[in-house]
Amino acid sequence: MKNIGLVLEGGGMKGLYTAGVLEYFMEKNLFFPYVVGVSAGACMGATYLSR
């Protein structure tokens, strides 16, 4: 996946859903070179990128 990026939304409880999706991606070794997030999405994106 060379040119695919993630856009992660902000907004309280949506962050929990996002965390689950990112955990699934990590379990399946799916990594994206571009990650952008707002609010809770920025926090989840930083966690995802730090692996």
PDBQT receptor file of N, H, CA, C and O in Angstrom, charges set to zero:
ATOM      1  N   MET A   1       0.851  -1.177   0.000  1.00  0.00    +0.000 N 
ATOM      2  CA  MET A   1       0.000   0.000   0.000  1.00  0.00    +0.000 C 
ATOM      3  C   MET A   1       0.890   1.230   0.000  1.00  0.00    +0.000 C 
ATOM      4  O   MET A   1       1.219   1.770   1.057  1.00  0.00    +0.000 OA
ATOM      5  N   LYS A   2       1.266   1.657  -1.153  1.00  0.00    +0.000 N 
ATOM      6  H   LYS A   2       0.999   1.219  -2.011  1.00  0.00    +0.000 HD
ATOM      7  CA  LYS A   2       2.227   2.749  -1.251  1.00  0.00    +0.000 C 
ATOM      8  C   LYS A   2       1.603   4.128  -1.160  1.00  0.00    +0.000 C 
ATOM      9  O   LYS A   2       2.168   5.008  -0.511  1.00  0.00    +0.000 OA
ATOM     10  N   ASN A   3       0.470   4.344  -1.781  1.00  0.00    +0.000 N 
ATOM     11  H   ASN A   3       0.011   3.629  -2.308  1.00  0.00    +0.000 HD
ATOM     12  CA  ASN A   3      -0.094   5.687  -1.853  1.00  0.00    +0.000 C 
ATOM     13  C   ASN A   3      -1.434   5.809  -1.154  1.00  0.00    +0.000 C 
ATOM     14  O   ASN A   3      -2.271   6.620  -1.551  1.00  0.00    +0.000 OA
ATOM     15  N   ILE A   4      -1.645   5.021  -0.129  1.00  0.00    +0.000 N 
ATOM     16  H   ILE A   4      -0.966   4.362   0.193  1.00  0.00    +0.000 HD
ATOM     17  CA  ILE A   4      -2.905   5.070   0.605  1.00  0.00    +0.000 C 
ATOM     18  C   ILE A   4      -2.642   5.674   1.969  1.00  0.00    +0.000 C 
ATOM     19  O   ILE A   4      -1.680   5.308   2.645  1.00  0.00    +0.000 OA
ATOM     20  N   GLY A   5      -3.497   6.599   2.371  1.00  0.00    +0.000 N 
ATOM     21  H   GLY A   5      -4.278   6.896   1.822  1.00  0.00    +0.000 HD
ATOM     22  CA  GLY A   5      -3.353   7.217   3.679  1.00  0.00    +0.000 C 
ATOM     23  C   GLY A   5      -4.610   7.037   4.507  1.00  0.00    +0.000 C 
ATOM     24  O   GLY A   5      -5.677   6.719   3.983  1.00  0.00    +0.000 OA
ATOM     25  N   LEU A   6      -4.467   7.245   5.803  1.00  0.00    +0.000 N 
ATOM     26  H   LEU A   6      -3.600   7.503   6.229  1.00  0.00    +0.000 HD
ATOM     27  CA  LEU A   6      -5.600   7.183   6.720  1.00  0.00    +0.000 C 
ATOM     28  C   LEU A   6      -5.956   8.589   7.168  1.00  0.00    +0.000 C 
ATOM     29  O   LEU A   6      -5.074   9.399   7.456  1.00  0.00    +0.000 OA
ATOM     30  N   VAL A   7      -7.235   8.874   7.227  1.00  0.00    +0.000 N 
ATOM     31  H   VAL A   7      -7.951   8.217   6.994  1.00  0.00    +0.000 HD
ATOM     32  CA  VAL A   7      -7.741  10.110   7.811  1.00  0.00    +0.000 C 
ATOM     33  C   VAL A   7      -8.574   9.686   9.013  1.00  0.00    +0.000 C 
ATOM     34  O   VAL A   7      -9.599   9.022   8.863  1.00  0.00    +0.000 OA
ATOM     35  N   LEU A   8      -8.129  10.070  10.201  1.00  0.00    +0.000 N 
ATOM     36  H   LEU A   8      -7.296  10.610  10.323  1.00  0.00    +0.000 HD
ATOM     37  CA  LEU A   8      -8.763   9.630  11.444  1.00  0.00    +0.000 C 
ATOM     38  C   LEU A   8      -9.547  10.779  12.058  1.00  0.00    +0.000 C 
ATOM     39  O   LEU A   8      -9.011  11.863  12.288  1.00  0.00    +0.000 OA
ATOM     40  N   GLU A   9     -10.823  10.526  12.319  1.00  0.00    +0.000 N 
ATOM     41  H   GLU A   9     -11.259   9.645  12.132  1.00  0.00    +0.000 HD
ATOM     42  CA  GLU A   9     -11.709  11.557  12.824  1.00  0.00    +0.000 C 
ATOM     43  C   GLU A   9     -11.509  11.798  14.312  1.00  0.00    +0.000 C 
ATOM     44  O   GLU A   9     -10.962  10.959  15.029  1.00  0.00    +0.000 OA
ATOM     45  N   GLY A  10     -11.954  12.936  14.751  1.00  0.00    +0.000 N 
ATOM     46  H   GLY A  10     -12.398  13.617  14.169  1.00  0.00    +0.000 HD
ATOM     47  CA  GLY A  10     -11.979  13.246  16.178  1.00  0.00    +0.000 C 
ATOM     48  C   GLY A  10     -13.389  13.045  16.694  1.00  0.00    +0.000 C 
ATOM     49  O   GLY A  10     -14.309  12.756  15.928  1.00  0.00    +0.000 OA
ATOM     50  N   GLY A  11     -13.548  13.197  17.979  1.00  0.00    +0.000 N 
ATOM     51  H   GLY A  11     -12.801  13.432  18.601  1.00  0.00    +0.000 HD
ATOM     52  CA  GLY A  11     -14.897  13.142  18.530  1.00  0.00    +0.000 C 
ATOM     53  C   GLY A  11     -15.122  12.036  19.527  1.00  0.00    +0.000 C 
ATOM     54  O   GLY A  11     -15.749  11.026  19.206  1.00  0.00    +0.000 OA
ATOM     55  N   GLY A  12     -14.626  12.209  20.719  1.00  0.00    +0.000 N 
ATOM     56  H   GLY A  12     -14.117  13.030  20.979  1.00  0.00    +0.000 HD
ATOM     57  CA  GLY A  12     -14.941  11.361  21.865  1.00  0.00    +0.000 C 
ATOM     58  C   GLY A  12     -15.036   9.872  21.611  1.00  0.00    +0.000 C 
ATOM     59  O   GLY A  12     -14.026   9.199  21.406  1.00  0.00    +0.000 OA
ATOM     60  N   MET A  13     -16.253   9.364  21.626  1.00  0.00    +0.000 N 
ATOM     61  H   MET A  13     -17.074   9.910  21.793  1.00  0.00    +0.000 HD
ATOM     62  CA  MET A  13     -16.489   7.920  21.550  1.00  0.00    +0.000 C 
ATOM     63  C   MET A  13     -16.064   7.320  20.211  1.00  0.00    +0.000 C 
ATOM     64  O   MET A  13     -15.780   6.125  20.138  1.00  0.00    +0.000 OA
ATOM     65  N   LYS A  14     -16.017   8.120  19.161  1.00  0.00    +0.000 N 
ATOM     66  H   LYS A  14     -16.248   9.092  19.219  1.00  0.00    +0.000 HD
ATOM     67  CA  LYS A  14     -15.543   7.605  17.874  1.00  0.00    +0.000 C 
ATOM     68  C   LYS A  14     -14.096   7.140  17.984  1.00  0.00    +0.000 C 
ATOM     69  O   LYS A  14     -13.661   6.258  17.242  1.00  0.00    +0.000 OA
ATOM     70  N   GLY A  15     -13.357   7.733  18.909  1.00  0.00    +0.000 N 
ATOM     71  H   GLY A  15     -13.710   8.449  19.511  1.00  0.00    +0.000 HD
ATOM     72  CA  GLY A  15     -11.965   7.343  19.117  1.00  0.00    +0.000 C 
ATOM     73  C   GLY A  15     -11.828   5.891  19.533  1.00  0.00    +0.000 C 
ATOM     74  O   GLY A  15     -10.843   5.239  19.186  1.00  0.00    +0.000 OA
ATOM     75  N   LEU A  16     -12.799   5.377  20.270  1.00  0.00    +0.000 N 
ATOM     76  H   LEU A  16     -13.599   5.907  20.552  1.00  0.00    +0.000 HD
ATOM     77  CA  LEU A  16     -12.756   3.968  20.674  1.00  0.00    +0.000 C 
ATOM     78  C   LEU A  16     -12.903   3.049  19.468  1.00  0.00    +0.000 C 
ATOM     79  O   LEU A  16     -12.223   2.028  19.369  1.00  0.00    +0.000 OA
ATOM     80  N   TYR A  17     -13.787   3.414  18.562  1.00  0.00    +0.000 N 
ATOM     81  H   TYR A  17     -14.339   4.244  18.642  1.00  0.00    +0.000 HD
ATOM     82  CA  TYR A  17     -13.947   2.640  17.329  1.00  0.00    +0.000 C 
ATOM     83  C   TYR A  17     -12.652   2.687  16.520  1.00  0.00    +0.000 C 
ATOM     84  O   TYR A  17     -12.178   1.664  16.024  1.00  0.00    +0.000 OA
ATOM     85  N   THR A  18     -12.093   3.879  16.397  1.00  0.00    +0.000 N 
ATOM     86  H   THR A  18     -12.478   4.710  16.799  1.00  0.00    +0.000 HD
ATOM     87  CA  THR A  18     -10.854   4.052  15.645  1.00  0.00    +0.000 C 
ATOM     88  C   THR A  18      -9.734   3.211  16.242  1.00  0.00    +0.000 C 
ATOM     89  O   THR A  18      -8.952   2.608  15.507  1.00  0.00    +0.000 OA
ATOM     90  N   ALA A  19      -9.651   3.166  17.561  1.00  0.00    +0.000 N 
ATOM     91  H   ALA A  19     -10.286   3.656  18.158  1.00  0.00    +0.000 HD
ATOM     92  CA  ALA A  19      -8.616   2.366  18.224  1.00  0.00    +0.000 C 
ATOM     93  C   ALA A  19      -8.756   0.893  17.858  1.00  0.00    +0.000 C 
ATOM     94  O   ALA A  19      -7.756   0.215  17.622  1.00  0.00    +0.000 OA
ATOM     95  N   GLY A  20      -9.972   0.400  17.810  1.00  0.00    +0.000 N 
ATOM     96  H   GLY A  20     -10.785   0.951  18.001  1.00  0.00    +0.000 HD
ATOM     97  CA  GLY A  20     -10.203  -0.994  17.438  1.00  0.00    +0.000 C 
ATOM     98  C   GLY A  20      -9.812  -1.287  16.004  1.00  0.00    +0.000 C 
ATOM     99  O   GLY A  20      -9.227  -2.331  15.714  1.00  0.00    +0.000 OA
ATOM    100  N   VAL A  21     -10.132  -0.376  15.114  1.00  0.00    +0.000 N 
ATOM    101  H   VAL A  21     -10.607   0.472  15.349  1.00  0.00    +0.000 HD
ATOM    102  CA  VAL A  21      -9.776  -0.551  13.700  1.00  0.00    +0.000 C 
ATOM    103  C   VAL A  21      -8.260  -0.549  13.536  1.00  0.00    +0.000 C 
ATOM    104  O   VAL A  21      -7.710  -1.383  12.817  1.00  0.00    +0.000 OA
ATOM    105  N   LEU A  22      -7.589   0.381  14.198  1.00  0.00    +0.000 N 
ATOM    106  H   LEU A  22      -8.035   1.058  14.783  1.00  0.00    +0.000 HD
ATOM    107  CA  LEU A  22      -6.131   0.448  14.088  1.00  0.00    +0.000 C 
ATOM    108  C   LEU A  22      -5.468  -0.781  14.705  1.00  0.00    +0.000 C 
ATOM    109  O   LEU A  22      -4.448  -1.252  14.202  1.00  0.00    +0.000 OA
ATOM    110  N   GLU A  23      -6.033  -1.296  15.780  1.00  0.00    +0.000 N 
ATOM    111  H   GLU A  23      -6.861  -0.912  16.188  1.00  0.00    +0.000 HD
ATOM    112  CA  GLU A  23      -5.502  -2.525  16.381  1.00  0.00    +0.000 C 
ATOM    113  C   GLU A  23      -5.617  -3.687  15.394  1.00  0.00    +0.000 C 
ATOM    114  O   GLU A  23      -4.696  -4.495  15.272  1.00  0.00    +0.000 OA
ATOM    115  N   TYR A  24      -6.742  -3.768  14.693  1.00  0.00    +0.000 N 
ATOM    116  H   TYR A  24      -7.490  -3.111  14.792  1.00  0.00    +0.000 HD
ATOM    117  CA  TYR A  24      -6.926  -4.804  13.675  1.00  0.00    +0.000 C 
ATOM    118  C   TYR A  24      -5.879  -4.653  12.567  1.00  0.00    +0.000 C 
ATOM    119  O   TYR A  24      -5.270  -5.635  12.143  1.00  0.00    +0.000 OA
ATOM    120  N   PHE A  25      -5.675  -3.419  12.102  1.00  0.00    +0.000 N 
ATOM    121  H   PHE A  25      -6.169  -2.620  12.446  1.00  0.00    +0.000 HD
ATOM    122  CA  PHE A  25      -4.667  -3.181  11.065  1.00  0.00    +0.000 C 
ATOM    123  C   PHE A  25      -3.295  -3.668  11.526  1.00  0.00    +0.000 C 
ATOM    124  O   PHE A  25      -2.569  -4.298  10.756  1.00  0.00    +0.000 OA
ATOM    125  N   MET A  26      -2.937  -3.378  12.780  1.00  0.00    +0.000 N 
ATOM    126  H   MET A  26      -3.527  -2.866  13.405  1.00  0.00    +0.000 HD
ATOM    127  CA  MET A  26      -1.631  -3.791  13.292  1.00  0.00    +0.000 C 
ATOM    128  C   MET A  26      -1.529  -5.309  13.411  1.00  0.00    +0.000 C 
ATOM    129  O   MET A  26      -0.479  -5.883  13.124  1.00  0.00    +0.000 OA
ATOM    130  N   GLU A  27      -2.611  -5.962  13.832  1.00  0.00    +0.000 N 
ATOM    131  H   GLU A  27      -3.464  -5.495  14.065  1.00  0.00    +0.000 HD
ATOM    132  CA  GLU A  27      -2.609  -7.427  13.928  1.00  0.00    +0.000 C 
ATOM    133  C   GLU A  27      -2.402  -8.076  12.569  1.00  0.00    +0.000 C 
ATOM    134  O   GLU A  27      -1.775  -9.130  12.468  1.00  0.00    +0.000 OA
ATOM    135  N   LYS A  28      -2.928  -7.448  11.524  1.00  0.00    +0.000 N 
ATOM    136  H   LYS A  28      -3.438  -6.592  11.606  1.00  0.00    +0.000 HD
ATOM    137  CA  LYS A  28      -2.819  -7.982  10.163  1.00  0.00    +0.000 C 
ATOM    138  C   LYS A  28      -1.614  -7.426   9.410  1.00  0.00    +0.000 C 
ATOM    139  O   LYS A  28      -1.465  -7.667   8.212  1.00  0.00    +0.000 OA
ATOM    140  N   ASN A  29      -0.747  -6.676  10.113  1.00  0.00    +0.000 N 
ATOM    141  H   ASN A  29      -0.868  -6.480  11.086  1.00  0.00    +0.000 HD
ATOM    142  CA  ASN A  29       0.444  -6.054   9.513  1.00  0.00    +0.000 C 
ATOM    143  C   ASN A  29       0.101  -5.148   8.339  1.00  0.00    +0.000 C 
ATOM    144  O   ASN A  29       0.806  -5.135   7.330  1.00  0.00    +0.000 OA
ATOM    145  N   LEU A  30      -0.972  -4.396   8.474  1.00  0.00    +0.000 N 
ATOM    146  H   LEU A  30      -1.544  -4.406   9.294  1.00  0.00    +0.000 HD
ATOM    147  CA  LEU A  30      -1.359  -3.403   7.473  1.00  0.00    +0.000 C 
ATOM    148  C   LEU A  30      -0.895  -2.039   7.965  1.00  0.00    +0.000 C 
ATOM    149  O   LEU A  30      -1.423  -1.508   8.941  1.00  0.00    +0.000 OA
ATOM    150  N   PHE A  31       0.090  -1.484   7.287  1.00  0.00    +0.000 N 
ATOM    151  H   PHE A  31       0.519  -1.916   6.494  1.00  0.00    +0.000 HD
ATOM    152  CA  PHE A  31       0.622  -0.190   7.688  1.00  0.00    +0.000 C 
ATOM    153  C   PHE A  31       0.522   0.783   6.527  1.00  0.00    +0.000 C 
ATOM    154  O   PHE A  31       0.740   0.414   5.373  1.00  0.00    +0.000 OA
ATOM    155  N   PHE A  32       0.195   2.013   6.837  1.00  0.00    +0.000 N 
ATOM    156  H   PHE A  32       0.018   2.313   7.775  1.00  0.00    +0.000 HD
ATOM    157  CA  PHE A  32      -0.037   3.049   5.845  1.00  0.00    +0.000 C 
ATOM    158  C   PHE A  32       1.016   4.138   6.007  1.00  0.00    +0.000 C 
ATOM    159  O   PHE A  32       1.332   4.529   7.131  1.00  0.00    +0.000 OA
ATOM    160  N   PRO A  33       1.561   4.633   4.897  1.00  0.00    +0.000 N 
ATOM    161  CA  PRO A  33       2.628   5.628   4.999  1.00  0.00    +0.000 C 
ATOM    162  C   PRO A  33       2.143   7.018   5.403  1.00  0.00    +0.000 C 
ATOM    163  O   PRO A  33       2.937   7.829   5.879  1.00  0.00    +0.000 OA
ATOM    164  N   TYR A  34       0.871   7.304   5.225  1.00  0.00    +0.000 N 
ATOM    165  H   TYR A  34       0.226   6.645   4.838  1.00  0.00    +0.000 HD
ATOM    166  CA  TYR A  34       0.338   8.633   5.525  1.00  0.00    +0.000 C 
ATOM    167  C   TYR A  34      -0.811   8.511   6.509  1.00  0.00    +0.000 C 
ATOM    168  O   TYR A  34      -1.764   7.767   6.277  1.00  0.00    +0.000 OA
ATOM    169  N   VAL A  35      -0.717   9.241   7.606  1.00  0.00    +0.000 N 
ATOM    170  H   VAL A  35       0.057   9.845   7.795  1.00  0.00    +0.000 HD
ATOM    171  CA  VAL A  35      -1.774   9.233   8.614  1.00  0.00    +0.000 C 
ATOM    172  C   VAL A  35      -2.022  10.667   9.054  1.00  0.00    +0.000 C 
ATOM    173  O   VAL A  35      -1.097  11.379   9.445  1.00  0.00    +0.000 OA
ATOM    174  N   VAL A  36      -3.291  11.085   8.983  1.00  0.00    +0.000 N 
ATOM    175  H   VAL A  36      -4.042  10.506   8.665  1.00  0.00    +0.000 HD
ATOM    176  CA  VAL A  36      -3.700  12.421   9.417  1.00  0.00    +0.000 C 
ATOM    177  C   VAL A  36      -4.851  12.248  10.393  1.00  0.00    +0.000 C 
ATOM    178  O   VAL A  36      -5.762  11.456  10.151  1.00  0.00    +0.000 OA
ATOM    179  N   GLY A  37      -4.813  12.986  11.494  1.00  0.00    +0.000 N 
ATOM    180  H   GLY A  37      -4.073  13.629  11.690  1.00  0.00    +0.000 HD
ATOM    181  CA  GLY A  37      -5.895  12.877  12.465  1.00  0.00    +0.000 C 
ATOM    182  C   GLY A  37      -6.210  14.205  13.114  1.00  0.00    +0.000 C 
ATOM    183  O   GLY A  37      -5.380  15.113  13.149  1.00  0.00    +0.000 OA
ATOM    184  N   VAL A  38      -7.416  14.302  13.626  1.00  0.00    +0.000 N 
ATOM    185  H   VAL A  38      -8.090  13.564  13.599  1.00  0.00    +0.000 HD
ATOM    186  CA  VAL A  38      -7.878  15.490  14.337  1.00  0.00    +0.000 C 
ATOM    187  C   VAL A  38      -8.342  15.054  15.717  1.00  0.00    +0.000 C 
ATOM    188  O   VAL A  38      -9.052  14.057  15.847  1.00  0.00    +0.000 OA
ATOM    189  N   SER A  39      -7.950  15.789  16.743  1.00  0.00    +0.000 N 
ATOM    190  H   SER A  39      -7.373  16.599  16.638  1.00  0.00    +0.000 HD
ATOM    191  CA  SER A  39      -8.379  15.546  18.117  1.00  0.00    +0.000 C 
ATOM    192  C   SER A  39      -8.050  14.110  18.531  1.00  0.00    +0.000 C 
ATOM    193  O   SER A  39      -6.880  13.728  18.536  1.00  0.00    +0.000 OA
ATOM    194  N   ALA A  40      -9.053  13.317  18.876  1.00  0.00    +0.000 N 
ATOM    195  H   ALA A  40     -10.004  13.628  18.872  1.00  0.00    +0.000 HD
ATOM    196  CA  ALA A  40      -8.803  11.929  19.295  1.00  0.00    +0.000 C 
ATOM    197  C   ALA A  40      -8.129  11.140  18.173  1.00  0.00    +0.000 C 
ATOM    198  O   ALA A  40      -7.314  10.257  18.440  1.00  0.00    +0.000 OA
ATOM    199  N   GLY A  41      -8.460  11.451  16.934  1.00  0.00    +0.000 N 
ATOM    200  H   GLY A  41      -9.122  12.168  16.717  1.00  0.00    +0.000 HD
ATOM    201  CA  GLY A  41      -7.839  10.777  15.796  1.00  0.00    +0.000 C 
ATOM    202  C   GLY A  41      -6.345  11.041  15.711  1.00  0.00    +0.000 C 
ATOM    203  O   GLY A  41      -5.585  10.168  15.292  1.00  0.00    +0.000 OA
ATOM    204  N   ALA A  42      -5.916  12.237  16.106  1.00  0.00    +0.000 N 
ATOM    205  H   ALA A  42      -6.533  12.945  16.447  1.00  0.00    +0.000 HD
ATOM    206  CA  ALA A  42      -4.483  12.550  16.126  1.00  0.00    +0.000 C 
ATOM    207  C   ALA A  42      -3.769  11.707  17.170  1.00  0.00    +0.000 C 
ATOM    208  O   ALA A  42      -2.664  11.220  16.931  1.00  0.00    +0.000 OA
ATOM    209  N   CYS A  43      -4.394  11.535  18.321  1.00  0.00    +0.000 N 
ATOM    210  H   CYS A  43      -5.291  11.931  18.515  1.00  0.00    +0.000 HD
ATOM    211  CA  CYS A  43      -3.809  10.693  19.379  1.00  0.00    +0.000 C 
ATOM    212  C   CYS A  43      -3.712   9.246  18.926  1.00  0.00    +0.000 C 
ATOM    213  O   CYS A  43      -2.688   8.594  19.128  1.00  0.00    +0.000 OA
ATOM    214  N   MET A  44      -4.774   8.745  18.314  1.00  0.00    +0.000 N 
ATOM    215  H   MET A  44      -5.607   9.274  18.150  1.00  0.00    +0.000 HD
ATOM    216  CA  MET A  44      -4.770   7.360  17.840  1.00  0.00    +0.000 C 
ATOM    217  C   MET A  44      -3.764   7.181  16.712  1.00  0.00    +0.000 C 
ATOM    218  O   MET A  44      -3.084   6.157  16.637  1.00  0.00    +0.000 OA
ATOM    219  N   GLY A  45      -3.669   8.175  15.836  1.00  0.00    +0.000 N 
ATOM    220  H   GLY A  45      -4.221   9.007  15.897  1.00  0.00    +0.000 HD
ATOM    221  CA  GLY A  45      -2.708   8.109  14.738  1.00  0.00    +0.000 C 
ATOM    222  C   GLY A  45      -1.272   8.074  15.235  1.00  0.00    +0.000 C 
ATOM    223  O   GLY A  45      -0.446   7.334  14.701  1.00  0.00    +0.000 OA
ATOM    224  N   ALA A  46      -0.972   8.870  16.255  1.00  0.00    +0.000 N 
ATOM    225  H   ALA A  46      -1.643   9.471  16.689  1.00  0.00    +0.000 HD
ATOM    226  CA  ALA A  46       0.377   8.868  16.828  1.00  0.00    +0.000 C 
ATOM    227  C   ALA A  46       0.698   7.508  17.437  1.00  0.00    +0.000 C 
ATOM    228  O   ALA A  46       1.814   7.009  17.297  1.00  0.00    +0.000 OA
ATOM    229  N   THR A  47      -0.270   6.918  18.106  1.00  0.00    +0.000 N 
ATOM    230  H   THR A  47      -1.177   7.324  18.219  1.00  0.00    +0.000 HD
ATOM    231  CA  THR A  47      -0.077   5.593  18.699  1.00  0.00    +0.000 C 
ATOM    232  C   THR A  47       0.151   4.550  17.612  1.00  0.00    +0.000 C 
ATOM    233  O   THR A  47       1.030   3.697  17.737  1.00  0.00    +0.000 OA
ATOM    234  N   TYR A  48      -0.640   4.621  16.548  1.00  0.00    +0.000 N 
ATOM    235  H   TYR A  48      -1.354   5.314  16.446  1.00  0.00    +0.000 HD
ATOM    236  CA  TYR A  48      -0.514   3.683  15.432  1.00  0.00    +0.000 C 
ATOM    237  C   TYR A  48       0.864   3.801  14.781  1.00  0.00    +0.000 C 
ATOM    238  O   TYR A  48       1.512   2.792  14.502  1.00  0.00    +0.000 OA
ATOM    239  N   LEU A  49       1.306   5.029  14.540  1.00  0.00    +0.000 N 
ATOM    240  H   LEU A  49       0.780   5.849  14.766  1.00  0.00    +0.000 HD
ATOM    241  CA  LEU A  49       2.593   5.231  13.882  1.00  0.00    +0.000 C 
ATOM    242  C   LEU A  49       3.770   4.805  14.752  1.00  0.00    +0.000 C 
ATOM    243  O   LEU A  49       4.812   4.408  14.230  1.00  0.00    +0.000 OA
ATOM    244  N   SER A  50       3.618   4.883  16.063  1.00  0.00    +0.000 N 
ATOM    245  H   SER A  50       2.772   5.206  16.488  1.00  0.00    +0.000 HD
ATOM    246  CA  SER A  50       4.713   4.492  16.956  1.00  0.00    +0.000 C 
ATOM    247  C   SER A  50       4.829   2.977  17.087  1.00  0.00    +0.000 C 
ATOM    248  O   SER A  50       5.855   2.468  17.539  1.00  0.00    +0.000 OA
ATOM    249  N   ARG A  51       3.798   2.268  16.700  1.00  0.00    +0.000 N 
ATOM    250  H   ARG A  51       2.964   2.681  16.333  1.00  0.00    +0.000 HD
ATOM    251  CA  ARG A  51       3.718   0.805  16.748  1.00  0.00    +0.000 C 
ATOM    252  C   ARG A  51       4.247   0.274  18.047  1.00  0.00    +0.000 C 
ATOM    253  O   ARG A  51       4.256  -0.938  18.259  1.00  0.00    +0.000 OA
TER     254      ARG A  51
